[in-house]
Amino acid sequence: MQNGLQEPQTIVLLGGTSEIGRAIVDELISPTTRTIVLACRRPDQAQPERFAAEGRTVDVVHFDAADTASHEALVTDLAARHGDLDVVIVAFGVLGSQSDFDDHPDAAAEAVQINFAGAVSSTLAVAAQMRRQGHGRIAVLSSVAGERARATNFVYGSTKAGLDAFAQGLGDSLAGTGVGVTVIRPGFVHSKMTRGMKSAPLSSTPRQVAQVAVAGMKAGKHTVWAPGTLRYMFIVLRHLPRPIFRRLPI
Ligand SMILES: NC(=O)c1ccc[n+]([C@@H]2O[C@H](COP(=O)([O-])OP(=O)(O)OC[C@H]3O[C@@H](n4cnc5c(N)ncnc54)[C@H](OP(=O)(O)O)[C@@H]3O)[C@@H](O)[C@H]2O)c1
């Protein structure tokens, strides 16, 4: 259960090595935190010691987002071993490269399987568990890339558009159940996903994203932009005529 200060006892990170996800865990941790689950496709990379503390369990489990058939059993097992799942962060994803996707459509389908199908399947399993509990918060890492697909990364953008729409609908479907969904829409974040890439305007660090994300989650917000200014920027960008949008250096 979360206490009166919205401090969770049990935090699950799907995508246990995600830099943004781990920064969100850091921001959520309090003396109340008893269990942290790092669900990773490569458990050997989890570095659980980073979150270790007296009286706290850090559990590393194998999780492959693409293996949708395994997700329900994983969530059931976590609840059986750790009790109620107070906060679950859906932080896994692949960016890929548009030119690779153009040349290898099967790689594009794989990214869709991870970013969209995998997120739908795992998040629905989490939502069912939280509905049974009668409480919980799901944080979903969407992206501004899903607000309007760009020619330079439209496969990734389309997976985030699908994920964002799914998470919004899920949040509405859970109204009144005690379970909430916060959709987080970061812009360019300096993490291993973007290493070596040219930074975009209004870029941020995982810690900066985590600070606004956790403030929004604790306030029960359904959507958080990181940084907040992006919300207003995209009100304009979303409505630009396509020939102009196409030429923007973003
Ligand atoms: N960085 C940005 O600019 C940015 C902006 C907006 C939104 N986002 C979104 O924020 C989320 C976190 O990104 P990040 O910046 O923290 O990047 P990151 O550090 O590269 O994290 C991505 C995570 O996804 C995991 N992953 C990839 N494929 C997986 C699979 N098949 N099964 C399970 N896990 C898998 C990775 O595991 P491995 O460590 O094993 O690869 C890693 O834990 C992603 O959904 C991303 O799309 C990122």
The ligand as a Gaussian input file, in Angstrom:
#p B3LYP/6-31G(d) Opt

LIG

0 1
 N       15.644000       8.649000     -24.086000
 C       14.741000       9.399000     -24.675000
 O       15.052000      10.408000     -25.350000
 C       13.272000       9.076000     -24.521000
 C       12.335000      10.063000     -24.847000
 C       10.990000       9.776000     -24.719000
 C       10.577000       8.538000     -24.284000
 N       11.500000       7.586000     -23.984000
 C       11.004000       6.279000     -23.564000
 O       11.338000       6.084000     -22.207000
 C       11.525000       4.688000     -21.956000
 C       12.858000       4.484000     -21.261000
 O       13.900000       4.899000     -22.137000
 P       15.357000       5.253000     -21.603000
 O       15.697000       6.593000     -22.112000
 O       15.451000       4.972000     -20.172000
 O       16.228000       4.237000     -22.467000
 P       17.099000       2.974000     -22.022000
 O       17.960000       3.313000     -20.866000
 O       17.722000       2.486000     -23.288000
 O       15.994000       1.943000     -21.532000
 C       15.258000       1.137000     -22.420000
 C       14.919000      -0.118000     -21.649000
 O       14.134000      -0.998000     -22.455000
 C       14.632000      -2.315000     -22.248000
 N       14.220000      -3.218000     -23.310000
 C       14.433000      -3.109000     -24.627000
 N       13.907000      -4.178000     -25.255000
 C       13.367000      -4.971000     -24.302000
 C       12.675000      -6.215000     -24.318000
 N       12.462000      -6.896000     -25.445000
 N       12.249000      -6.715000     -23.141000
 C       12.465000      -6.075000     -21.976000
 N       13.110000      -4.901000     -21.897000
 C       13.554000      -4.361000     -23.050000
 C       16.135000      -2.093000     -22.204000
 O       16.823000      -3.244000     -21.764000
 P       18.396000      -3.428000     -22.110000
 O       19.152000      -2.589000     -21.122000
 O       18.599000      -4.887000     -21.928000
 O       18.595000      -2.957000     -23.517000
 C       16.154000      -0.927000     -21.228000
 O       15.931000      -1.376000     -19.912000
 C       11.398000       3.989000     -23.309000
 O       10.081000       3.507000     -23.457000
 C       11.618000       5.113000     -24.304000
 O       10.998000       4.843000     -25.539000
 C       12.845000       7.825000     -24.076000

